[in-house]
Amino acid sequence: METKITNTISKSRKLFLVFALFLINGIYAQQNQSLTESEEEEEKGEAIQCGGVERWSVKVLTDAAVNTINMTPINANVAYMVNIVTPSPSTTMPRYAGVEDKTYSVTCNITIKKVETDNDYHLVLSDGTNTMIGEIPDPTCAAAASSAFVNDYIAARNFIDAHIASGNVSNVNLPPVIVYGVAFVDPPHGQTGKAPNNLEIHPILNVQFANTTGINTGTEILKVSVFPNPVNDKLTLQIDSKVDKLNDCEFQIFNALGGLVKTIELPKALGSLEYTLDVDNLSTGFYYYRITKAGKPLYEGKFIKS
């Protein structure tokens, strides 16, 4: 009798252990699946996209109220900007009258440059004590490309590309600059260098050195020209770089909606390059081009296909 009871207890223990192991494995599998799904979502969130979503038309000046903006700038510094009274930020509000219909010329130092996931250039503007954000849209993204201010985006980004290293730079070392652009109130989401009142210059329309004394403004670090423009069949590209070898460079062509239509690998050169490419197969219209080095933007411009 005692032997039967012992065997029964032993079997019960075995069944309990099997059940417990089954339950643990199930929980582990569920947690692992949730973790995998979370990682996949995180990877999707980090994927680079061209252009943004929240109030994007306001950011690139294609919204219905763009004509209400006073394009004559108010001269300011960062300390002045961070003390402007702003509304509670929203991801859906239209252009906010009284704040986002003004332009400013802000004298400051650029201390940080980042390339955002929406391809904007994110600049931290500082006076040594206060900071705020300025952003330049990617002119090849569809919404920005359709903006009447696309040439300003191109010129502003070319200034940054010429005077600051490509990619993300956490210790920018430039003389003081004047940043001109439109005021924008952005909801806080952990942005580097954000102002306490959430005010930004977005978009930046122009960047120039605050004091040109001792700076030869006629000498560019990078000179680029394309001709003839408008072009019919053969487009000639001339590049003169005074600081870098032209290795691992590409010439990318985008249509007016920001779609990449052609990529040409450029030959290596010590500093000067002339290259002719065939554009006869392109449809008539406006095109934007981007010169990259090792995948990083070096220069942007546009041409007309006749």
N, C-alpha and C positions, 0 to 999 in steps of 0.2 A: 504493500500500500504506500509506504513512504517513498519507494522507488518511482511509482507512478506519479505521485505528487511532485517529486523532484524533476522528473522528465517534463511534466506539464509546465512547471515554472520556467525551466530551461527553454522550452519552445516559445513561451510567452515573451521571455527576454529577447530571444532571437527575432521574433516578429516585431517587437518594439524597436529594436536596433535597426532593422531593415526599414521600418516606417520612418524612423527619425532620419536616417541617411537619405531616404527618398525626399523627405520634406526639406532638408538642408540643401540638397542638390537643386531642388526646384526654386528655392529662394535665391540661391547663388546665380542660377541661370537667369532669373528675372532681373536681378540687380545688374548682372553683366550686360543684358540686353538694353536695359534703361541707360546704362553708362555709354554703351555703344551708340545708341540713338542720340544721347546728349552730345557726344563728341562729334557725330555727323552733323548735327544742327549747328554746333559751334563752328565747324569747318565751313559750312555753308555761309554762316554769318560773316566769316572772315574773308570769304572769297571777294576778290576785287571786282567791282562793277563800275561801269562808266556812267557817271552822273548819280544823283541821289533821288530821294523820294519826298521827304517832308518839306513842304513849302518851297519846292525846288524852283518853281516859276518865279518866286520872289527873289530867290538867291541869284538867279542868272538873268534877271531883268526881262522876263517875258510875260509877267503877270498883267492883269487888266489895268492896274493902277500905276504902271511904270511911268506914264506921262505926267504923273503928279509930282515926280521927284524934282527937287530943285538942284540942278547940276552945278550951280555956283557953290563952291565949297566953303565951309566954315573952317578957318585955321584953328588948330587945336593941338594939344598934347595928350598923352595917355591919361594923366591925372585928371584932366578935364573930361575926357570921354567916360571914364569909369564912374563919374559922379552924375551923369545924365540920368534923370528919372525915366525908367522904362516900365512898360506894362508887364504883367505876369505872362511869361512866355507860353506859347501854345504851338502845337505842331500843325494846327489847321487854320489859324487866323489869317485873314488877308493882310496885305501891306498895312502896317499900323500908322495911321496919319499922325503927324506931329513928331514922329521919331524916325520911322523908316522911309520918310520922304525927304530926307536931308542927306547931303554929301559933306564929307570932311576931308581936309588935308592934315594928316596927323604926323607931326615930327616925332621920331622915335628911333629906337634901335631894334633891328630884327635879331632875336637871340636864338630862336629855334625854327627849323624848317622841317615839316613832315609831309609826306605824300599820303593823303587819306585813302580809305578804301573806295571812295567815290571818285578818286583821281584828282580831287582838288589839291592845290598847294595850301597847306595849313601853316601860317606864320604866326609866331608869338612876337607881339610888339611890346616893347618895354621902355620905361623911362628910368630904370634902375630900381624903382620901388614898386610901381604898378605895372600890371600886364593886361593885355587884351588880345583877342584873336583877329587876324585878317586872313581871308581866303581868296584864292584865285581859281575859278572854275577851269576845267579842262576844255579847251575850245573845240576839241574833236568829238566831245560827247554831244548827242543829238540836240538836247534842249539848249545847251550853251552855244552850239554851232548855229542855231536859229536866232540867237539874240542879236539885236542891232549893235551890241557892244562887243562882239566876238573879237574884233581887231584889238580892242583894249586888253582883253584877256591874253591874247597872243603876245602883245608887247610887254605886258607885266610879267608873264611867265618867262619871256626871253631875258628880261633883266635879271630875274632870279637865277635862271640857268647860267647866265654869263658870269655872275658874281658870287654864287654860292655853289658848292659841290652838289652833284646829283644825288638823288636818294634822300634819306633822312639825315639831318645834321643837327646835333644837339648843342653845338657850341659855335654858332655863327659869329664870325668876326668881321663886321663891316662898319664903315663910318656911318653916322646918323643918316637916316633917309626920311623922305616925305612920302607917306602912303596916302593916296587919294582913292576914295571909294564911297559906297553907299552904306548907311547904317542899317544894321540888321540885329534883331533880338532872337537869340537861339536858346531853346530850353537846355538846361544843364544836363550833360550826360557824360561827365568825367573828362571833358576836353582839357588838353594841356594848355595852360596859360589863360584860361577864361577869365573875363572880368567879373567882379562881384555883382554887377547889374545885368550880366548876360549880353552886353552889347558887343557887337563885332563890326568890322568893316568887311562886308560880304555882299557883293563882290568888290575886290580891289580892282581899280581901273587903271591905275598908274603907280609906278614906283620910281623915284629918282633920288639921287644923293642930295642931302640938305645943303651941303656946302661944296661947290665944285672947285674951290680954290686948291690948286695943287693936283687936280685930277684932269688928265687930258681926255675930255669927253669926246674928242674926235677919234680917239683910238679905241676900238672895241676889242674885247678879248676874243670874240668870235664874229666874223663877218660872213654873211650868207647872202647869196643872190641867186634867183632863178630867172631865166630869160629864154626866149621872148615870153612876155606875159601881157596879154593873152597868148596862148600857144596853140598851134594847130596839130603838129605831129611829133616834133622833137623838142624836148625841154632840156636845157643845159643848166646844171647845178654847179655853182662855184662856192667853195668853202675855204676860208683862210682862218686857221686857228693859231693864236700866238702863244698858247700855253700847253697844248696837248697834241699828241700824235693822234691821227685819225685812223684808229684801228677798231675793228669790230663795230663798224657803224652801219646803220640801215637808213634808208629813205622810205618812209611810209606815206601813202596817199589815202586820204579819207574823203568820202563824198560829203555833200552838204548836210546830211543827216547824221554824220559821225561814223558811218560804216567804213571799215577798212577794206579798200578795194585793191591795193597793190603794195607789195613790199619788195624793195630792191636792196640787195647787199652791196654796199659800196666798197670799192677797192681800197686797200691800205695806202696811207699817205703820211708823210712826215709832218705836215702842217698845212699844206695847200693842196686842194683837190679840185679838178674840173671833170665833170662826168655828164654825159648826154644820155638821156633815157627816152624810150619810145612811149608816147602817150596817145598815139593815134587811135587806139581801141577804146579810149575813154569817151563817154558821152559828153555832149556839150553842157557846160555849167561851171559852178564854183567848186573848187577842191581845196582841202587843207592838207598841208604836209607837215611831217614831223621827222626830224633827224634824231636818231638815237645812237648812243654809244654804250655798248654792253647792256642793252635793254633799257637804259635810262634816258629820259628826254634831254636833248641837247639844244634844240632850236625848233621853233614852230613858225609857220607862215601859210600863205595861201596863193593860189594861182587860178586863172580862168582858162578853161578849155573852150576854144572857139570852134 
